[in-house]
Amino acid sequence: MTAQTEATQAPDLLYSEAEDDLRSAVRALLADRADAPAVLAGIESDTPYDLRLWESLAAGIGAAGLLVPEKLGGQGATHREAAVVLEELGRAVAPAPYLTSSVVATEILLALSDGGGPADGLLGELAAGSKVAVLALPFASAPADAAAGAGANGSLERTVTGVADAAAADVLLVPTADGLYAVETGGAGVTVQPLVPLDLTRPLATVTLTGATGVRLAEAGPASEAVSRGLLAGAGLLASEQLGLAEWCLTETVRYTRERHQFNRPVGSFQSLKHRMAQLWLEVVSARAAARNAADALAAGSPDAPLAVAVAQAYCSEVAVHAAEECVQLHGGIGMTWEHPAHLYLKRAKADSIAYGTAGRHRDAVAEQVELPAP
């Protein structure tokens, strides 16, 4: 292999001008519609979702269709651009079903796209932001759980607990032993019962199907592969959400410790706190590299994408939790109050740490892919 070939295959971890422009647009929208007071007010209501925010993000900016080809009504972009959107959603802990619908469900449907079938029609609706679809599997399901999630028979009679964003969904993608079905949440025999989750900005629900009917999108084999692909993309881009969350925690903590004075000095000038924030900065920089590598590998369709995703999740989930914990602690008493948004970031980080597979499961995946089995 020549040096030129190696160079073309090297991951691109930098942000393009288009990605920076997209970031600016999403950040401005979230600052206007999903600042801390708005998010805190939303979680105290019956539902945290702001329909106007979702309409502006999905249709106005066109973020919902980033992964969808232009011929199907999307933007024809890549996972890199979707990762930028998720970074900003993580920075704002915004309650929007972007990861579950515009990434996981969309990726599943893209794998089943056949030039005019029901999957293509649903993709167009997701890209336009007119519908939200979620996979009817627990939020903790890892890519390796795709086949197991189909159940023992082909019936749509089932109860699934811990489905993220099901309360906001118009369509459920239900894997069964004989294929994947699209089931309307408003149809007969479909019940979505909200749960009380740790992370109130990404609600969970129990989905019960009793005599429900749906449109079969694919047979068992292709369906299992498509679900696995969707969960892999979800795990890979979740790392970008965790990166954005960690960046906000670090930035906000540095700002606060500069302003908070004790003994006539900013508390951030104390050496012990400097060391803690410097260590956190190093972790966040490393998390950015891991998250960008995963997004780039998914965008390029690299055969190393599963490894890049596993590495990113094994690392970024723990960095996000550590950053949120430091944010709460270094804010002192105010960090422990309900009025300060720090608790939202800690809860999102903890909930994300088990989403699409725990760090431990991803470390096992890394070991398996590089042929270093556990003793």
Secondary structure in CASP SS format (residue, H / E / C, confidence):
PFRMAT SS
TARGET T0000
AUTHOR 0000-0000-0000
METHOD secondary structure of the structure
MODEL  1
M C 1.00
T C 1.00
A H 1.00
Q H 1.00
T H 1.00
E H 1.00
A H 1.00
T H 1.00
Q H 1.00
A C 1.00
P C 1.00
D C 1.00
L C 1.00
L C 1.00
Y C 1.00
S C 1.00
E H 1.00
A H 1.00
E H 1.00
D H 1.00
D H 1.00
L H 1.00
R H 1.00
S H 1.00
A H 1.00
V H 1.00
R H 1.00
A H 1.00
L H 1.00
L H 1.00
A H 1.00
D H 1.00
R H 1.00
A C 1.00
D C 1.00
A H 1.00
P H 1.00
A H 1.00
V H 1.00
L H 1.00
A H 1.00
G H 1.00
I H 1.00
E C 1.00
S C 1.00
D C 1.00
T C 1.00
P C 1.00
Y C 1.00
D C 1.00
L H 1.00
R H 1.00
L H 1.00
W H 1.00
E H 1.00
S H 1.00
L H 1.00
A H 1.00
A H 1.00
G H 1.00
I C 1.00
G C 1.00
A H 1.00
A H 1.00
G H 1.00
L C 1.00
L C 1.00
V C 1.00
P C 1.00
E H 1.00
K H 1.00
L H 1.00
G C 1.00
G C 1.00
Q C 1.00
G C 1.00
A C 1.00
T C 1.00
H H 1.00
R H 1.00
E H 1.00
A H 1.00
A H 1.00
V H 1.00
V H 1.00
L H 1.00
E H 1.00
E H 1.00
L H 1.00
G H 1.00
R H 1.00
A H 1.00
V C 1.00
A C 1.00
P C 1.00
A C 1.00
P C 1.00
Y H 1.00
L H 1.00
T H 1.00
S H 1.00
S H 1.00
V H 1.00
V H 1.00
A H 1.00
T H 1.00
E H 1.00
I H 1.00
L H 1.00
L H 1.00
A H 1.00
L C 1.00
S C 1.00
D C 1.00
G C 1.00
G C 1.00
G C 1.00
P H 1.00
A H 1.00
D H 1.00
G H 1.00
L H 1.00
L H 1.00
G H 1.00
E H 1.00
L H 1.00
A H 1.00
A H 1.00
G C 1.00
S C 1.00
K C 1.00
V C 1.00
A E 1.00
V E 1.00
L E 1.00
A C 1.00
L C 1.00
P C 1.00
F C 1.00
A C 1.00
S C 1.00
A C 1.00
P H 1.00
A H 1.00
D H 1.00
A C 1.00
A C 1.00
A H 1.00
G H 1.00
A H 1.00
G C 1.00
A C 1.00
N C 1.00
G C 1.00
S C 1.00
L C 1.00
E C 1.00
R E 1.00
T E 1.00
V E 1.00
T E 1.00
G E 1.00
V E 1.00
A E 1.00
D C 1.00
A H 1.00
A H 1.00
A H 1.00
A C 1.00
D C 1.00
V E 1.00
L E 1.00
L E 1.00
V E 1.00
P E 1.00
T E 1.00
A C 1.00
D C 1.00
G E 1.00
L E 1.00
Y E 1.00
A E 1.00
V E 1.00
E E 1.00
T C 1.00
G C 1.00
G C 1.00
A C 1.00
G C 1.00
V E 1.00
T E 1.00
V E 1.00
Q E 1.00
P E 1.00
L C 1.00
V C 1.00
P C 1.00
L C 1.00
D C 1.00
L C 1.00
T C 1.00
R C 1.00
P C 1.00
L E 1.00
A E 1.00
T E 1.00
V E 1.00
T E 1.00
L E 1.00
T C 1.00
G C 1.00
A C 1.00
T C 1.00
G C 1.00
V E 1.00
R E 1.00
L E 1.00
A E 1.00
E C 1.00
A H 1.00
G H 1.00
P H 1.00
A H 1.00
S H 1.00
E H 1.00
A H 1.00
V H 1.00
S H 1.00
R H 1.00
G H 1.00
L H 1.00
L H 1.00
A H 1.00
G H 1.00
A H 1.00
G H 1.00
L H 1.00
L H 1.00
A H 1.00
S H 1.00
E H 1.00
Q H 1.00
L H 1.00
G H 1.00
L H 1.00
A H 1.00
E H 1.00
W H 1.00
C H 1.00
L H 1.00
T H 1.00
E H 1.00
T H 1.00
V H 1.00
R H 1.00
Y H 1.00
T H 1.00
R H 1.00
E H 1.00
R C 1.00
H E 1.00
Q E 1.00
F C 1.00
N C 1.00
R E 1.00
P E 1.00
V H 1.00
G H 1.00
S H 1.00
F C 1.00
Q H 1.00
S H 1.00
L H 1.00
K H 1.00
H H 1.00
R H 1.00
M H 1.00
A H 1.00
Q H 1.00
L H 1.00
W H 1.00
L H 1.00
E H 1.00
V H 1.00
V H 1.00
S H 1.00
A H 1.00
R H 1.00
A H 1.00
A H 1.00
A H 1.00
R H 1.00
N H 1.00
A H 1.00
A H 1.00
D H 1.00
A H 1.00
L H 1.00
A H 1.00
A H 1.00
G C 1.00
S C 1.00
P C 1.00
D C 1.00
A H 1.00
P H 1.00
L H 1.00
A H 1.00
V H 1.00
A H 1.00
V H 1.00
A H 1.00
Q H 1.00
A H 1.00
Y H 1.00
C H 1.00
S H 1.00
E H 1.00
V H 1.00
A H 1.00
V H 1.00
H H 1.00
A H 1.00
A H 1.00
E H 1.00
E H 1.00
C H 1.00
V H 1.00
Q H 1.00
L H 1.00
H C 1.00
G H 1.00
G H 1.00
I H 1.00
G H 1.00
M H 1.00
T C 1.00
W C 1.00
E C 1.00
H C 1.00
P C 1.00
A H 1.00
H H 1.00
L H 1.00
Y H 1.00
L H 1.00
K H 1.00
R H 1.00
A H 1.00
K H 1.00
A H 1.00
D H 1.00
S C 1.00
I C 1.00
A C 1.00
Y C 1.00
G C 1.00
T C 1.00
A H 1.00
G H 1.00
R H 1.00
H H 1.00
R H 1.00
D H 1.00
A H 1.00
V H 1.00
A H 1.00
E H 1.00
Q H 1.00
V C 1.00
E C 1.00
L C 1.00
P C 1.00
A C 1.00
P C 1.00
END
